[in-house]
């Protein structure tokens, strides 16, 4: 409101847009949380996929570090 009164309408519109996006994201996160609690298939799949990717990444880093250590 203070920005509107100061004549900064472009900033006001930008902030309104960001607020709307933020509210939509919060609603989506709430839905995802509820679906996770209900063990919806797509949510468990997301977490399993993330876990596999994380494990592979960790293994790759470990191999990389072992190769560096063995060259010293």
N, C-alpha and C positions, 0 to 999 in steps of 0.2 A: 504494500500500500504506500509506503514511504517513497519507493522508487517511482511509482506512478505519479505521485504528487510532484516529484522532482522532474517529471517529463522524460523519464528514462524508459519509455514504453518498449523499446527493443529488448532491454534487459529483463523487463517484467515478463514479456512473452517467452523468452528463453527460460527463465526460472519456472514459469508455469508448465512449460513443456517438460522440463527435467523432473518436476514434481509429479506430473502424470506418469512419466516413465517409471519413476521410483515406486509409486503406488502400485502400478501394474506388476512390477517385479516382486514386490512384497506379497501380492496376492498369489503369484505363481509359486513363490517359495513356500507359502503356507499350504498350498495345494500339494506340492511335492512332499512336504513334511508329513501331511496327513496320509498321502499315498504310501510313503515309506513305512509309517506306523501300521498301515493295513497290509503291508507286504505285497503291494501291487507289483506285478511281474516286471513292468518297465523300470521301476525304481530299483529293484534288486538287481536287475540286469546292468543298470548304470553303475552301481557300486561294485559288482563283480568285474565289470570291464575296467573300471578305474583301478581296482586292486591288482588285476593282471598286469596292466600297464605300469603301475607303480613298481611292482616286483621286478618286471623286466628292466625297467630303468635303473633300479637299484643294483641289479645283477650286472648290468652294463657298466655302471660306474665302478663297481667293485673290481671287475675285470680290468678296466682301464687303469685303476690305481695299482693293481697287482703288477701290471705290465710296466708301469713307471717305476715301481719299487724294485722290480727284478733287473732293471737296466742300470740301477745305481750301483 
